[in-house]
Structure formats: C-alpha cells, structure tokens
C-alpha cells in the first residue's frame, strides 16, 4: 500500500520533493511506501516529475491508483551510469514533482470548487461532475440554466468572491459526522463506502466539499475566471467551461 502523503493538510499540496522507499516494481513502473505524486482521479490529472536513485533520473510519465497502491509509470531514464544497479525493492529514492504543473492543477481545482459553490448559491444547480486541467476545467450541472442570473453575472460574482480573497483549509470529519449534516451544495455525494474519515476542502464562509485533490491555500493564488457554456451531447445538463488568467504567487505557509 502507498501512503497518500499529499492528502495530509494544506501544505502537503505544495510539497515538490520527498524521499520514499521502493516497495514494488510492476512492469514499467514503481510503487513507493508513500508519495506526494497525485494519481489521476477525481477529475484531476496526475502529477509528473522524476524519481531518482544513484544519480539516475526516471521521468514519471503517468501516476495511477490501483487498489491501495499508487503506480508511478516511468519513462526512459537519464544519467544512467554503467555501474548503477537500477531500481530495487527497499531502495530509498527521491521524488521530484513538476511544480508548474502541480501549481496549475491546484489553481484550477480550487477555482472549480469556488465556481460550483457560487453557481449553487445563485441558481441552486448542483455540480454532478467536474474536471480540471492546467488553465481551466469544466462543471456539469444537474439541470438547465435558469433565465436569471446570466452567465456573465455569475462570472462577475465568482471573481468578486475570489478577490476577497478566501482562505482554504483541509479538515477531516468522521464519515458519521459528515453524513449527519450534509452540505446542501454537495449533498451526500457518492463516496466509496471505505472512505472514512471524509476529507473536506473548506473555502472559508463559501464552500465545503469532500475532495481528495490538491488545492491552493488562498483564492488570491487563482487568476480571473472566464466562463462559457457548452452543450453536453445527449443530455439536458448544462456544462460550464472555465479558463483562468495567469495566477498570483503561492501564499506563504501558515
Ligand atoms: Zn475537488
């Protein structure tokens, strides 16, 4: 099994370098005892970067979660010396995460929560699916867009809230506690039965949402959102796509 170290708290989403032990070597990949690499899932793409041992750097090209293990799929190594023995069980390696890609995913993911929260506050439409990428993302709403407000009004609102700015916190609740007081926006979202405790991303006074993704510490790290509607083929759902302007610098640890 792999400890998902990036889940721990707000600061863990900013860790870009770590040490870990090799616990498995599936074909083309490596499993570590713990990792800060985010695996593809929950609408968020995986981190990329490198894993290094004995001066040999292996590019991490894909990260996925299979059962309790995170598999880092590796590309062709660089810096290999003829004497390097290669990855082996029990070796201590250094993981380095691509910081620009991680930052872009943090920004887009928190922007998506903020957008879903403000859409719900203004229209009562819940987000039933969402995905993000560097520089933007999309939310699929369970229903048709109302006659008011307009999308432009929602865009103004969400950017006003973003600029306050709003601090973000991670809080763990027991599943029973979470189920006893579900949030109106998310309801009892379909969490796998084994999820306990529940990891909540809180945007102070604005939103709380169960989520395993990586997030910014403050909305001041997010650039302006621009919204557009898109058709979801074969459904009556409303899809809102968003793009993000260039973001501000990370907020200090605290
Ligand atoms: Zn999320």
Boltz pocket constraint, residues with backbone or C-beta under 6 A from the ligand:
constraints:
  - pocket:
      binder: B
      contacts: [[A, 42], [A, 109], [A, 113], [A, 209], [A, 210], [A, 211], [A, 212], [A, 213]]
      max_distance: 6.0
